Amino acid sequence: MKALGSSKVKIFLTVLLVYLFYIAPDYVTAGTNRYIALTKSIVDDKTFDIDRYFTTTRDYAPYKEHYYIGAAPGLSLMAAPIYIALKPLLALLPEAAYLDLEPALLNLFFAFFLSVLPGALIAVLLYDVLLSFPLKEKERILIVFASSFGTSLFFYSTRFLAHVTATFLLLSAFCIFFKSKMGYERKYLFFLSGICIGLAVLTEYVAVIGSLLLLIYAFCGFKKYKILNYTLLALGMFPTILFYLYYHYRCFDNPFTTATKYSIMIGPVPFSLPQPRFIYELTFGTYRGLFMYMPIMLIAVLGILLFFLKPKKEYLQEMAFISLFSSATFLVICMFCNWVWPWGGDFGPRYFICIIPFLMIPIVFAYGKIRFKIIFWIAALSVFINWCGVQYGDSDNVFTNMGVFIFRGLNSNLSEWAYKLTNLYIRRLNVITHFSPFVPLVALSVIICIIWKGEIYKLTSTFLNESSISRKNVG
């Protein structure tokens, strides 16, 4: 048990440090600004409208002479306590610097607590789920790190947006139900799962698909003696559902009307069937193609197909949930594309982030049919694509950031921000154009090597022994 615990700690520290290294304080876009605007309105003005700040974002929803954010409010609500704690510190800044630095500083702290930390915890939760499958340790670790660094989770865990937070909440609820099925049961955890499910929908509207399917999954193994568990689940959901209804009634006079209906960027979206063009664009298109930005997802889909060709009863409910959640989310996003395409200002298909860690689980069933080395190199390609993305930001083509990396080299949002601060407030740098992240990256690599020194030693010893045996056989 100690070894398992240390593996979780190592995974958490590794993912946390890498995400923190690539956090982007200056990534203040319409998406981040809307959440910051609502947080400031809630704390400073005690209101849900963003009348004072709506000009800072393009994604606002006008209604009855007021302006609201064109998204779910949950992320802003969770950011409010952080903002309250930061206000005394921000007040210490000189007034001239405060106006320029406030957005980036808020973005930095909000992103750390509501994107970086949840992103690192997603890796731990995924590893915990994989412990219930008959895998080698290296196979588990590969899936976890492929998820953390080889998918869009990498990019969006370093930005203050709702996707990763909602994903963490959904995965937390799934883990509670899954572990309960496997025999690990703590009744209070069902109460926590109810909070997670309700809060996920309050954070991102598309999470309602996963939340409803999670409830079905939870009730699949219904037993009378577990009625208390389900009661606690309902009690956990009740406050968030109540607030969800209250917020939308207060803002839009209808508890069931979402903010996207009045958003100037989206507006009311009528029902329509997915078009073949958008199915292609969201799978293999270079603009937002799921498999182009994350080739490892091809192995995930193959794992699902292999499982259902020869299903195992003990994992049937989980695979049914993952398949339904993924396909339903994909179809819903395709239908939205009919009206709001193209979605710009992103790196990769960000609305699919909620299904990414779930889709990594079926890779378990691909290991038996595909060699580990093949999966490893596909995961490595995915990591390279998303590593380039996290260094250079938004891209309208999967190849853009890879090309920039090849010609420009290493980059870091933190180093760019540090250069900007130095150039503005310390001294003008007339010769230096930017700070290189090379030395900090080497330091980060050394720290990660220290964290995993035992595993690296074993891997090196195994490689040397295999090489020695090969040479003897040749001789």
C-alpha positions as a printed Julia matrix, in Angstrom:
475×3 Matrix{Float64}:
   0.0     0.0     0.0
   2.9     2.32    0.72
   4.25    1.81   -2.8
   0.87    2.61   -4.31
   0.57    5.74   -2.21
   4.03    6.91   -3.24
   3.16    6.38   -6.91
   0.13    8.66   -6.54
   2.27   11.3    -4.82
   4.89   11.1    -7.58
   2.26   11.41  -10.29
   0.63   14.37   -8.55
   3.92   16.22   -8.01
   5.12   15.58  -11.56
   1.93   16.76  -13.23
   1.56   19.69  -10.84
   5.1    20.95  -11.43
   4.88   20.63  -15.22
   1.5    22.37  -15.35
   2.75   25.09  -13.05
   5.83   25.57  -15.23
   3.59   26.23  -18.23
   0.87   28.24  -16.49
  -0.14   31.29  -18.55
  -0.8    34.46  -16.51
  -1.06   36.6   -19.66
  -3.64   34.32  -21.27
  -6.49   36.76  -20.63
  -9.07   36.2   -23.35
 -12.81   36.62  -23.74
 -13.25   33.22  -22.03
 -11.14   34.06  -18.99
 -12.36   37.66  -18.79
 -16.0    36.64  -18.51
 -15.3    34.53  -15.41
 -13.11   37.21  -13.85
 -15.82   39.8   -14.53
 -18.51   37.76  -12.79
 -16.24   36.98   -9.83
 -15.53   40.68   -9.32
 -19.22   41.53   -9.69
 -20.22   38.93   -7.09
 -17.6    40.04   -4.55
 -17.42   43.79   -5.17
 -20.95   44.63   -6.33
 -22.97   41.76   -4.81
 -24.7    41.14   -8.13
 -24.79   38.56  -10.92
 -24.73   41.09  -13.76
 -21.41   42.26  -15.22
 -22.58   45.73  -16.26
 -19.31   47.3   -15.09
 -17.1    44.81  -16.92
 -18.98   43.55  -19.98
 -16.7    45.5   -22.34
 -13.77   43.31  -21.23
 -15.22   40.23  -22.9
 -16.9    39.35  -26.18
 -18.93   36.56  -24.54
 -21.67   38.39  -22.69
 -25.43   37.9   -22.61
 -27.6    41.07  -22.68
 -31.01   40.72  -21.07
 -33.41   43.46  -19.93
 -30.86   46.29  -19.93
 -28.28   44.22  -18.02
 -25.32   42.14  -19.09
 -24.46   38.64  -17.86
 -21.76   36.18  -18.81
 -22.64   33.9   -21.71
 -21.66   30.75  -19.79
 -22.41   28.8   -16.63
 -21.46   30.67  -13.43
 -19.85   27.89  -11.38
 -16.2    28.73  -12.08
 -16.71   32.35  -11.05
 -18.41   31.26   -7.84
 -15.47   29.02   -6.96
 -13.06   31.86   -7.75
 -14.86   34.28   -5.41
 -13.19   33.06   -2.14
  -9.79   33.24   -3.87
 -10.49   36.8    -4.99
 -11.55   37.79   -1.47
  -8.26   36.42   -0.11
  -6.25   38.2    -2.81
  -7.81   41.65   -2.46
  -5.64   42.76    0.51
  -2.52   41.7    -1.42
  -3.61   43.46   -4.6
  -4.26   46.62   -2.58
  -0.55   46.76   -1.75
   0.39   47.27   -5.4
   1.11   50.82   -6.62
  -1.97   52.24   -8.35
  -0.16   52.64  -11.69
   0.92   49.0   -11.73
  -2.33   47.64  -10.31
  -4.48   48.42  -13.36
  -2.0    46.71  -15.67
  -1.17   43.71  -13.47
  -4.54   42.9   -11.91
  -5.93   40.75  -14.79
  -2.74   38.68  -15.05
  -2.38   38.26  -11.27
  -6.0    37.18  -10.88
  -5.59   34.87  -13.84
  -2.43   33.39  -12.31
  -4.02   32.52   -8.95
  -7.39   31.47  -10.38
  -5.67   29.21  -12.91
  -3.5    27.62  -10.23
  -6.34   26.74   -7.88
  -9.06   26.0   -10.45
  -7.12   24.51  -13.38
  -3.61   23.4   -12.41
  -4.62   21.66   -9.18
  -7.72   19.94  -10.64
  -5.64   18.89  -13.66
  -3.01   17.27  -11.43
  -5.72   15.56   -9.36
  -7.31   14.16  -12.55
  -4.05   12.27  -13.14
  -4.2    10.78   -9.64
  -7.86    9.81   -9.99
  -7.2     8.15  -13.35
  -4.32    6.17  -11.85
  -6.55    5.13   -8.96
  -9.17    3.79  -11.39
  -6.51    1.92  -13.38
  -5.4     0.08  -10.23
  -8.56   -2.02  -10.57
  -7.41   -3.37  -13.95
  -4.81   -6.13  -14.47
  -2.01   -3.94  -15.83
   1.73   -3.65  -15.41
   2.82   -0.52  -13.58
   4.51    0.91  -16.69
   1.24    0.47  -18.6
  -0.68    2.45  -15.98
   1.91    5.2   -15.88
   1.9     5.5   -19.67
  -1.88    5.96  -19.75
  -1.77    8.55  -16.97
   1.01   10.63  -18.5
  -0.45   10.29  -22.0
  -3.67   11.74  -20.57
  -1.92   14.55  -18.68
   0.58   15.62  -21.34
  -0.63   14.07  -24.6
  -4.14   15.55  -24.69
  -5.79   18.97  -24.5
  -5.83   18.56  -20.73
  -2.23   19.82  -20.84
  -3.11   23.13  -22.49
  -6.32   23.88  -20.62
  -4.94   22.9   -17.22
  -2.67   25.93  -17.52
  -5.48   28.36  -18.39
  -8.31   29.79  -16.28
 -11.26   28.17  -18.04
 -14.07   25.89  -16.88
 -13.31   22.73  -18.84
 -10.74   21.08  -16.57
 -12.62   21.94  -13.37
 -15.85   20.4   -14.69
 -13.92   17.33  -15.86
 -12.35   16.89  -12.45
 -15.77   17.03  -10.8
 -17.24   14.42  -13.16
 -14.26   12.1   -12.79
 -14.39   12.43   -8.99
 -18.02   11.29   -8.94
 -17.22    8.42  -11.32
 -14.33    7.27   -9.11
 -16.59    7.22   -6.05
 -19.2     5.06   -7.81
 -16.56    2.81   -9.39
 -14.72    2.23   -6.11
 -18.03    1.53   -4.38
 -18.77   -1.14   -6.95
 -15.31   -2.63   -6.36
 -15.96   -2.91   -2.63
 -14.48    0.33   -1.27
 -17.42    2.18    0.22
 -17.7     5.19    2.49
 -21.24    6.51    2.76
 -20.2    10.16    3.1
 -18.5     9.88   -0.3
 -21.91    9.56   -1.98
 -22.79   12.95   -0.52
 -19.55   14.31   -2.0
 -20.36   12.73   -5.37
 -23.72   14.52   -5.37
 -21.97   17.85   -4.82
 -19.54   17.05   -7.66
 -22.29   16.12  -10.12
 -24.36   19.23   -9.4
 -21.35   21.54   -9.36
 -20.1    20.14  -12.68
 -23.3    21.26  -14.43
 -23.12   24.62  -12.65
 -19.57   24.98  -14.01
 -20.09   23.89  -17.61
 -23.42   23.26  -19.35
 -22.14   20.41  -21.53
 -21.34   18.49  -18.32
 -25.07   17.78  -17.95
 -24.6    14.86  -20.34
 -22.01   13.22  -18.11
 -23.94   14.06  -14.95
 -27.15   12.37  -16.13
 -25.26    9.29  -17.33
 -23.34    9.14  -14.06
 -26.63    8.99  -12.16
 -27.78    6.12  -14.37
 -24.44    4.39  -13.8
 -24.77    4.87  -10.03
 -28.25    3.33   -9.98
 -27.33    0.35  -12.19
 -26.23   -1.57   -9.13
 -29.2    -0.49   -7.03
 -29.71   -2.48   -3.83
 -32.19   -1.74   -1.06
 -29.53   -1.66    1.64
 -27.83    1.17   -0.29
 -30.82    3.5    -0.08
 -28.92    5.63    2.44
 -26.14    6.09   -0.12
 -28.58    7.31   -2.74
 -30.26    9.59   -0.22
 -26.89   11.17    0.54
 -26.26   11.47   -3.21
 -29.52   13.39   -3.63
 -28.77   15.61   -0.63
 -25.38   16.44   -2.11
 -26.92   17.46   -5.42
 -29.75   19.5    -3.9
 -27.86   22.73   -2.97
 -26.15   23.02   -6.36
 -29.35   22.29   -8.29
 -31.21   24.83   -6.18
 -28.58   27.48   -6.81
 -28.53   26.62  -10.53
 -32.28   27.28  -10.74
 -32.05   30.42   -8.6
 -29.2    31.95  -10.64
 -30.91   31.48  -14.0
 -34.27   32.65  -12.68
 -32.66   35.74  -11.14
 -30.76   36.59  -14.34
 -33.12   35.44  -17.11
 -36.53   35.05  -15.41
 -36.51   31.33  -16.18
 -34.75   28.7   -14.03
 -34.27   26.43  -17.05
 -32.9    29.03  -19.48
 -29.15   28.82  -19.99
 -26.98   31.88  -20.47
 -25.94   30.67  -23.93
 -29.45   31.43  -25.21
 -28.73   35.17  -24.86
 -24.99   35.03  -25.57
 -24.04   37.33  -28.46
 -21.49   34.7   -29.55
 -23.81   31.68  -29.53
 -27.45   32.64  -29.09
 -30.35   30.17  -29.19
 -29.31   27.01  -31.03
 -32.17   25.13  -32.72
 -32.04   21.36  -32.93
 -30.37   20.0   -36.06
 -28.73   16.77  -37.12
 -24.9    16.62  -37.24
 -23.48   17.34  -40.67
 -20.82   15.06  -42.21
 -18.52   18.05  -42.66
 -18.37   18.78  -38.94
 -18.01   15.12  -38.03
 -14.89   15.11  -40.2
 -13.65   18.47  -38.86
 -13.97   17.28  -35.25
 -12.25   13.96  -35.87
  -9.54   14.3   -38.53
  -9.68   17.98  -39.5
  -6.47   19.95  -38.94
  -8.42   22.84  -37.34
 -10.08   21.04  -34.41
  -9.7    17.33  -35.14
  -9.74   15.16  -32.02
  -7.43   12.53  -33.51
  -5.11   15.09  -35.09
  -4.41   16.93  -31.84
  -4.48   13.74  -29.75
  -3.44   10.66  -31.79
  -3.55    8.59  -28.58
  -7.34    8.78  -28.85
  -7.17    6.38  -31.8
  -5.92    3.73  -29.35
  -8.73    4.65  -26.95
 -11.4     4.13  -29.64
  -9.74    0.88  -30.67
  -9.83   -0.21  -27.01
 -13.59    0.37  -26.91
 -14.11   -1.69  -30.09
 -11.9    -4.51  -28.8
 -13.79   -4.59  -25.52
 -17.23   -4.9   -27.1
 -15.99   -7.57  -29.49
 -15.22   -9.66  -26.42
 -16.87   -7.93  -23.43
 -15.98   -8.66  -19.83
 -18.98   -8.63  -17.53
 -17.15   -6.98  -14.6
 -16.38   -3.85  -16.7
 -19.48   -3.76  -18.93
 -21.24   -0.95  -17.04
 -18.13    1.24  -17.03
 -17.49    0.76  -20.74
 -21.15    1.38  -21.56
 -21.02    4.63  -19.59
 -17.77    5.75  -21.26
 -19.06    4.9   -24.73
 -22.41    6.64  -24.24
 -20.87    9.71  -22.59
 -18.26   10.11  -25.33
 -20.59    9.55  -28.28
 -23.4    11.73  -26.84
 -21.0    14.6   -26.13
 -19.51   14.29  -29.61
 -22.94   14.4   -31.28
 -24.1    17.4   -29.21
 -20.95   19.37  -30.08
 -21.42   18.45  -33.75
 -24.97   19.85  -33.62
 -23.72   23.1   -32.09
 -21.13   23.35  -34.86
 -23.95   23.67  -37.38
 -24.61   27.16  -36.0
 -21.47   28.52  -34.36
 -18.65   27.12  -36.52
 -15.81   27.97  -36.62
 -15.0    28.13  -32.92
 -11.81   30.18  -32.83
  -9.36   31.18  -30.16
  -8.57   27.66  -29.0
  -5.95   24.97  -29.13
  -7.64   21.76  -30.13
 -11.23   20.67  -29.46
 -11.7    22.12  -25.97
 -15.33   21.06  -25.57
 -14.24   17.42  -25.6
 -12.03   17.8   -22.53
 -14.75   16.42  -20.23
 -14.52   13.01  -21.94
 -10.72   12.77  -22.26
  -9.77   11.03  -18.96
 -12.71    8.64  -19.36
 -11.6     7.74  -22.88
  -8.11    6.91  -21.61
  -9.5     3.98  -19.61
 -10.34    1.76  -22.66
  -6.65    1.81  -23.63
  -6.44   -0.95  -21.01
  -8.11   -3.31  -23.48
  -5.82   -2.31  -26.35
  -2.67   -3.49  -24.54
  -3.46   -7.12  -25.23
  -3.64   -6.55  -29.0
  -1.09   -3.79  -29.6
   2.52   -3.88  -28.48
   3.47   -1.55  -25.64
   6.17    0.14  -27.77
   3.65    1.09  -30.47
   1.29    2.66  -27.92
   4.3     4.37  -26.32
   5.35    6.07  -29.57
   1.81    7.14  -30.42
   1.58    8.62  -26.9
   4.95   10.34  -27.45
   3.64   11.95  -30.66
   0.56   13.17  -28.76
   2.77   14.61  -26.03
   4.92   16.44  -28.59
   1.87   17.99  -30.28
   0.38   19.2   -27.01
   3.75   20.25  -25.58
   4.22   22.54  -28.58
   0.68   23.81  -28.04
   1.16   24.68  -24.39
   4.31   26.66  -25.26
   2.81   28.84  -28.0
  -0.9    29.11  -27.25
  -3.93   29.28  -29.52
  -3.63   27.78  -32.96
  -5.92   27.36  -35.95
  -3.98   24.37  -37.26
  -2.49   21.36  -35.5
   0.81   21.85  -37.35
   1.26   25.57  -36.57
   2.77   25.32  -33.09
   4.97   22.38  -34.06
   6.41   24.48  -36.87
   6.94   27.46  -34.56
   8.71   25.19  -32.05
  11.02   23.76  -34.72
  12.07   27.22  -35.93
  11.98   29.17  -32.66
  12.7    26.59  -29.97
  11.62   26.45  -26.34
   9.08   28.86  -24.94
   7.27   29.42  -21.66
   4.36   31.67  -20.8
   5.9    32.33  -17.4
   9.21   33.41  -18.95
   7.35   35.69  -21.38
   5.44   37.26  -18.49
   8.65   37.65  -16.46
  10.28   39.4   -19.42
   7.31   41.73  -19.77
   7.39   42.67  -16.08
  11.14   43.21  -16.13
  10.96   45.33  -19.27
   8.11   47.47  -17.91
   8.94   47.91  -14.24
  12.62   47.2   -13.67
  14.64   48.28  -16.7
  14.36   48.45  -20.45
  16.02   45.52  -22.21
  17.15   46.99  -25.51
  19.13   43.95  -26.67
  17.35   40.97  -25.09
  14.04   40.18  -26.78
  12.82   37.45  -24.42
  13.88   35.21  -21.54
  14.86   31.66  -22.44
  13.13   28.93  -20.4
  16.04   26.53  -21.03
  17.66   26.71  -17.58
  14.32   26.5   -15.65
  13.32   23.56  -17.87
  16.57   21.76  -17.04
  15.92   22.42  -13.33
  12.38   21.05  -13.69
  13.73   17.96  -15.45
  16.23   17.37  -12.62
  13.47   17.63  -10.01
  11.3    15.14  -11.91
  14.28   12.76  -12.22
  14.75   12.96   -8.45
  11.05   12.21   -7.9
  11.27    9.12  -10.14
  14.88    8.13   -9.41
  13.93    4.61   -8.25
  11.92    3.87  -11.39
  14.58    5.42  -13.64
  17.28    3.27  -11.99
  15.22    0.09  -12.51
  14.47    1.01  -16.12
  18.13    1.75  -16.85
  19.27   -1.49  -15.2
  16.75   -3.51  -17.21
  17.87   -1.87  -20.44
  21.56   -2.49  -19.71
  20.9    -6.13  -18.78
  18.9    -6.7   -21.97
  21.67   -5.11  -24.04
  24.32   -7.26  -22.33
  22.32  -10.44  -22.99
  21.83   -9.44  -26.63
  25.58   -8.93  -27.12
  26.35  -12.31  -25.55
  23.83  -14.03  -27.83
  25.35  -12.35  -30.89
  28.86  -13.35  -29.75
